[in-house]
Amino acid sequence: FKQKTAYEIGVRLVGSEMCIRDSTYKTTIILDTRDQEKSPSELLEDVKTVLGNLDATVTGEKDLGKRDFVRVTDRNLTAGQYFELTIEAPTNFAQEVQEKFRLDKLVYRIIVQS
């Protein structure tokens, strides 16, 4: 039996500490840019501010451009501005971000993959 030093005990995560570690998420955001005076990149900055309020950090971003929808559910909205973000966030991020943008008219769709 080897007795552990305080340092060896302190470096391990226990219990609830393991649940709060950040995860990396690939997140696709589709913006409805109709009737917007700002550019798509300025609109994305607004979205990133909201993500920051959810304790999320954007570590990478890619502008995928404006793309037509394969299946159109609204005749007035046939395309959207796509962005792909890499995000470091708590494990409950996927649920929180969906709820946060649920009624937001700017964010047409948000897809979170872990």
C-alpha positions as CSV (number, residue, x, y, z in Angstrom):
1,F,0.0,0.0,0.0
2,K,1.5,3.3,-1.1
3,Q,0.2,6.4,0.5
4,K,-0.6,9.2,-2.0
5,T,0.8,12.7,-1.6
6,A,-1.5,15.7,-1.6
7,Y,-0.4,16.6,-5.1
8,E,-1.4,13.2,-6.5
9,I,-4.8,13.4,-4.9
10,G,-5.4,17.0,-6.0
11,V,-4.9,16.5,-9.7
12,R,-7.8,14.1,-10.1
13,L,-11.4,15.3,-10.7
14,V,-14.0,13.8,-8.5
15,G,-17.8,13.8,-8.5
16,S,-19.5,16.9,-9.8
17,E,-16.1,18.3,-11.0
18,M,-16.1,15.8,-13.8
19,C,-19.5,17.0,-15.1
20,I,-18.4,20.6,-15.6
21,R,-15.5,20.0,-17.9
22,D,-15.9,21.7,-21.3
23,S,-16.5,19.8,-24.4
24,T,-15.9,20.7,-28.0
25,Y,-18.9,21.1,-30.3
26,K,-19.1,21.5,-34.0
27,T,-22.0,23.9,-34.4
28,T,-23.7,24.9,-37.7
29,I,-25.7,28.1,-37.5
30,I,-28.1,29.2,-40.3
31,L,-29.0,32.9,-40.2
32,D,-32.1,34.5,-41.7
33,T,-30.5,37.7,-43.1
34,R,-33.7,39.1,-44.7
35,D,-34.5,42.6,-43.7
36,Q,-31.2,42.9,-41.8
37,E,-29.1,46.1,-42.2
38,K,-25.9,44.5,-40.8
39,S,-23.6,42.3,-42.8
40,P,-23.6,38.5,-42.1
41,S,-20.3,38.7,-40.3
42,E,-21.7,41.5,-38.0
43,L,-24.7,39.4,-37.3
44,L,-22.5,36.5,-36.4
45,E,-20.7,38.7,-33.9
46,D,-24.1,39.3,-32.2
47,V,-24.7,35.5,-32.1
48,K,-21.2,35.0,-30.6
49,T,-21.9,37.5,-27.9
50,V,-25.0,35.5,-26.9
51,L,-22.9,32.3,-27.0
52,G,-20.4,33.9,-24.6
53,N,-23.3,34.5,-22.2
54,L,-23.8,30.7,-22.2
55,D,-20.1,30.2,-21.1
56,A,-19.2,29.1,-24.6
57,T,-16.0,30.1,-26.3
58,V,-15.7,30.1,-30.1
59,T,-12.4,28.6,-31.1
60,G,-12.9,28.5,-34.8
61,E,-15.3,29.8,-37.4
62,K,-15.9,29.2,-41.1
63,D,-18.3,31.3,-43.3
64,L,-19.9,28.7,-45.6
65,G,-21.8,31.4,-47.5
66,K,-25.4,31.8,-48.5
67,R,-27.0,28.5,-49.6
68,D,-30.3,27.5,-50.9
69,F,-32.4,25.1,-48.7
70,V,-33.0,21.6,-50.1
71,R,-36.4,21.6,-48.5
72,V,-38.2,24.9,-48.4
73,T,-40.7,25.2,-45.5
74,D,-41.4,28.9,-46.1
75,R,-41.8,30.4,-49.6
76,N,-40.4,33.7,-48.3
77,L,-37.2,32.1,-47.0
78,T,-35.5,29.9,-49.6
79,A,-31.9,30.3,-48.5
80,G,-29.8,31.1,-45.4
81,Q,-26.4,32.3,-44.4
82,Y,-24.4,29.3,-43.1
83,F,-21.6,29.4,-40.5
84,E,-19.7,26.5,-39.0
85,L,-18.3,27.2,-35.5
86,T,-16.0,25.2,-33.3
87,I,-17.1,25.8,-29.7
88,E,-15.7,24.9,-26.3
89,A,-18.6,24.8,-23.8
90,P,-20.0,23.0,-20.8
91,T,-21.7,19.7,-21.3
92,N,-25.2,21.1,-21.2
93,F,-24.5,23.5,-24.1
94,A,-26.5,21.7,-26.8
95,Q,-29.7,22.0,-24.8
96,E,-29.1,25.6,-23.5
97,V,-28.2,27.0,-27.0
98,Q,-31.3,25.4,-28.6
99,E,-33.5,27.0,-25.9
100,K,-31.8,30.3,-26.1
101,F,-32.3,30.7,-29.8
102,R,-35.7,29.0,-30.0
103,L,-37.6,32.3,-30.5
104,D,-34.8,34.3,-32.1
105,K,-35.8,35.5,-35.6
106,L,-32.2,35.9,-36.7
107,V,-31.1,32.3,-36.1
108,Y,-33.2,30.2,-38.4
109,R,-31.6,26.9,-37.4
110,I,-28.8,25.8,-35.1
111,I,-27.3,22.3,-35.3
112,V,-24.9,21.1,-32.5
113,Q,-22.7,18.1,-32.8
114,S,-20.4,16.8,-30.2
